[in-house]
Structures are given as structure tokens and as C-alpha cells.
């Protein structure tokens, strides 16, 4: 979490600066490329990163074989980028996309050389080291991008930032793990890992297509500025969930994998993780949507005001992802990746239908229809996903009811104060005051829930290692 907080501040800082040095069309050009390269990136690890973590034990020979498989596939993906670059440029009608695609594609080779090292570091639960590497990579790539944007490189500044980040990560992982792969050796133990990785990769691919097709079509039919606005809006509103996924998801998957053979511990661990995720994501996302006009003006500047309605309309999708992501970690930890693939194959056509319905109405129409479909499919697909896992749908509903109620109450109180008392206050001061008010109201309402008091108590118990006594918060141990 500390590592992610550091990355959040770096990203906020870089967003504020780069949004003033660049224009929406610069972001739009990069979004046109990263929609395609992002899809190819889903295959960069072939799911073997998570297969390494999920398996009970792994030998040095197996690790070396997986390393060479992923490095080879990194070269394959780079060659695909080179081959597809002219087609991408032709599709959008912009020749600048050829060189941009090739530059961003080099990142596949770089990241392919570090995926297995990252998985081994995660198996050892050396998350402090991993966080330090990630923050260093974020700092260096951001600093370079800001400098390049300042001297006039335009959208190339963003392209080089995308490539430099995995380069720093790769160097850091090799230095910290001190593991050098040996010659590959294919054995019978590799096959089950490849099958698990295949299911995870296909699930991610189907989900990615369903989640990003709107960007492709918006860019095709409404132009680079529209996709630039939509891309910034979807990125900023999903930022809290993505941050939590990066901070909690890896640890949660690793932890659930280790207790998967103990049903009682698995259920307790999952519900704690799930409750923490929704309790943090719901208020953050709700507050961002509620105060979107001030937030966007401060982060991006007034000329990005077109992001505000997109930002707000996509709020329900982020809340649904906050519910679904922990369920996905559970399925993968239990080795039920095939069920995740089936759910993705059912979900994808619904998302594509939403995009088609909303596209005639521009970026705002796509955001609205996308959110509506996400809300409608959330409950039935969650019931299906949880079947046979030992977790019941009523547990999920109970876990989200507290944060949802508290977020609604805090939102009503904050919005009333904003419109009645703070309308004439400068944007930054108003945002600070409303954030404090929202946070206090949310916590007061949430702590009335016995279940959430118990989860918070469990978290605070670990804080004793840092000299913090939970009793100062008026909370006893959950026992």
C-alpha cells in the first residue's frame, strides 16, 4: 500500500504537468496505439506469471523454462507490432502511428526478460522490494517524459515513458533477485502451468476486448480528440480501483493460493480482502465523481472540461469492477481459471452491444450505455462465479452494503454543503474541505456496521508492530 501511495502521488504530479504541456490529441494518438498494444500485452506472460505463484512448488529448471518461453514470446509480440504498425496507421488514417507503435512495441522484449523474476519475487512475498522498484521506475520514466514534453517532443514523450518504465523495472528485478536462468528443460510439470496460463490469458484477452472496443470505435468515428477525452476520463475514474488492484490484488492472490486447501481460512481471508477493497474503492470513486468538476480543473486544467461528464458516467463501472475483481482473484487462486473464461465469454457480447448502442451519441453515449450494462450483469455473473467456492452471494452483498450506504450518505451531505455553503469558494480549497467532510461522514456511518468494525480491527491489530494501539480508535480486536 505504501508503494502504491507513492505511485499515486507521482502519477497525480505527472498528470498535472503533462496535461499542461500536451494537448488532448497527443493523448488520443497514444490511446489509439495502446489499445492495440495493450491487447497484445495480455499475451506477454501467457498467464505463466500467475501460474508460477499459484503452484504449490516450482523448481529452478521450471523457472528457467518459463523465462525463455516468455522472452521468446516478447520478441514475437514486438515483431507483430512492427507488422501491424502500417495497418493501425491506415485504420485511423494517421501515418504518425507507425513509428509510435514500433517504439511502444519494444517494451514487450524488455518486459519479457523480467516477468519470471517478478513472479519469483512475489512468491517470496518481498513486496517491499517490489514497491521500491515500481516507485523508482515511475519516478524515472515520469521525469524523462516531462523533460521530453517540455522540449517539444509532444506525444513521443508519452511513448518513451511507456517503454522506459518496464526497462527500469527489468533492471531492478534482475539486480534484486540475483537469479540467472539456465538452459530450458521441458518436463511434464510445465504442461499444467501452460494450461492454467492459457485459461487466464484468454480470459484477460476477452475481457480486454470488451472493455476497450469503445476506445477503438470512438477513435475511428469521432476522432483523436474524442478518444483523448474518453481515455483520460476512463483512466482517472478507474485509477482508485487500479491502484488497489496493484496493491492488494497480487498479495491477495498469493495469500489465497497458500490457504486454498483450508476452506475455513480461505473463506475468512477472502471476505476480509473483499470487504477492505470495497470499503476503500466505493468512497474514493464516489467522491471523485461527485467533485469531478473541481478535480478535473485542478488536475488537467479548464480546457479538459469535456472529461467531466465521461468521468461521472463511468462511475458505476468502477464500482462493479471493485466487486468483481476479488472474485476473480478467488477463482484463480482455486485453479478455476476455466470458469473465469466462460464468464468472460458470456460478458463480452453484452459489453459489445453496449458500445454499439451508445456510439451514435458520442463518447458520453458510450460511457452511459457501458455503465448500464455493467450494472445489469453484475449480480447474475457474480452468483455464477461464486458457485462451489464456499463463498455465498449473500456474503458479498453484506460486505458491500455498508460501504455503499456510507458512500451515499456522505455524498448527500457533501453535495448539500457544496451547493449551499461553498459555491463561491476557490476550487482547490473547496475540494479539500469537501474531501475532509466526505471522509469523516463516510467513516462515521461505516463504523456503525459491526462487520466492518471487525475487519478494521483486524487491520489495526497488525499496526501494533508500528507502535499503534487499536484501542486509541475505540476498536477492540476481532478475536
Secondary structure, DSSP 4 states (H G I P E B T S, - for coil): -HHHHHHHHHHHHHHHHHHHHS-HHHHHHHHHHHHHHHHHHTTSSTTHHHHHHHSS---HHHHHHHHHHHHHHHHHHHHHHHHHHHHHHHHHT-THHHHHHHHHHHHHHHHHTTHHHHHHHHHTT-HHHHHHHHHHHHHHHHHHHHHHHHTT-THHHHHHHHHHHHHHHHHHHHHHH----------HHHHHHHHHHHHHHHHHHHHHHHHHHHHHHHHHHH-HHHHHHHHHHHHHHHHHHHHHIIIIIHHHHHHHHHTTT-HHHHHHHHHHHHHHHHHHHHHHHHHHHHTHHHHHHHHT-GGGTTHHHHHHHTHHHHHHHHHHHHHHHHHHHTT-HHHHHHHHHHHHHHHHHHHHHHHTTHHHHHHHHHHHHHHHHHHHHHHHHHTTTT--HHHHHHHHHHHHHHHHHHHHHHHHHHHHHSTTS-HHHHHHHHHHHHHHHHHHHHTT-HHHHHHHHHHHHHGGGGT--GGGGT-----
